[in-house]
Amino acid sequence: MSVREQLLSLCGELQTSMAVLQKILAYYDEFTEENSSNMKTKENGIVISEIASNFYTCLETVFFRISRFFENSLDPARWHKEVLRKMTVTVPGIRERVITDETYRSLSELLRFRHFKRYYFDFDYDWDRLELIMKKIDKVRGPIVKELSDYIVYIESLANEAGVDEVD
């Protein structure tokens, strides 16, 4: 497979993940709107925690694919934190940064929550914590969609350049 084809394949994977991300956000909007008058129930806490976890996991999958394509070097013991941090870094001559520092800070909170949720087996969530997580989702959703959309355009431009280089 040529470099151009590999880049276009990465674009396809990222676009597919973006569609899933949009579905997650649409469900989040629908759920929070339908339950806005009585949000703080045990059942709603379970659903919100699951949505937040799925939201972050979808993004982490995108970041992992980008990292694997361009660098392929993550410490197996710390890769969850490392892949998020790497998305803030421009790798000269290799790739541009994917997310801003502000997006990184919001997503770091979602990563910590997902890690907590993975090992928390009770259903009584702390609503102060869940409200913070909901605020982080609301804060980061617009920027992350734009940053990933811009990154897809960047990958497409790399694919176009690679196509020109392969013809020469």
C-alpha angles and dihedrals in degrees: 000000000000123000089252092054091047091051092048089049089053089050090053092051092049092048090050090051090048090055090052090048090053090052091051091050092046090053090047090053093047093047096047092046093050092047101036094112094053106020102142100078127123091245093050090049090056092050095046092049090050093048091049091049093049091046092055095041091053090053093045089054089055091049092048091052091050092047093046092050097049107026112007092197119115126147104244091216095054105020096126093061094034097053091052092048092047090058089069093056129088109216103210112237091004112062145332124251115274104207138025125248090252092054088048092056093051093045091048088062090050090049090053090049093049090051090049092048092051090062100032110092101176122094099219102097123190103250092206087060093044091050089052090051091049090051090051091051091048091047097047103036098083096042095045093050090050094045093050092045089051089048092053088054088050091052090048090053090051089051091051091050090048089052091054091048092050091053093051 
